């Protein structure tokens, strides 16, 4: 079973276009899952158009202080490195938006005055898009617990021959949570100075996680040779190139799979899929 993470150092590189297209291409020969881990702005469903069969509310624990038992000793506040709980002279203040749900405050409280309550953080949706298993999560408005929601999403996904993890853009904690544990990471970039700058950070992140990686350059024909030169100098394999084509952007804007409407696009994705299967760890 292969877990393939598709990531990018910045938004707008075509990461979701490639992720959904790879899911479509690979599903002709393998049992494939597509998992949209961009919980703040999931849009893979716009292209795969799945049938949602199950909706699950995800929660995180937050502390609830019993005033009758609390003696304001301050042990909980001293323990919490995120300052989610603060003890004043006459009361305890809890800031749920800062809480990481570790449960440490309940363990260190000498009076057993702290319990935990469940706070909804988002919704996980499971279903299918034809032969493709589909999963996504959407973070609740005002919530910040994207890392925990991604963990919950990945835990709910069933096992198939290939699972494609469509990561959020960037190289922050939600991206690390998505790619960590994957067998291989594909970084999608564009041949521009902005694309190169963000690619460099993404490569450093994946290398620190010690995961095999390769690059797909999208919109080849614009920009310059900086990305190609960087990949040569840093010994980063280029696993595919997708030519710049206005018709792909037009298909994207209509919520269509470019492989269904743009001549030559599916063949480019098939070549990338074949290279991935050849390079992926056995």
Secondary structure, DSSP 8 states (H G I E B T S, - for coil): -EEEEEEESSTTSSHHHHHHHHHHHHTTTS-EEEEE--TTS--THHHH--EEEEEEEEEEEEEEE-TTT-----HHHHH-TT--EEE-SS-EEE-GGG-----HHHHH-TT--EEEEEEEEEEEEEEEETTEEEEEEEE-TT---HHHHHHHHHHH----SEEEEEEEESSSHHHHHHHTT-SEEEEEEESSHHHHHHHHHHHHHHHHHT-EEEEEEEEETSS-SHHHHHHHHTT--EEEEEE--HHHHHHHHTT--HHHHSTTHHHHHHHHHHHHHHHS--
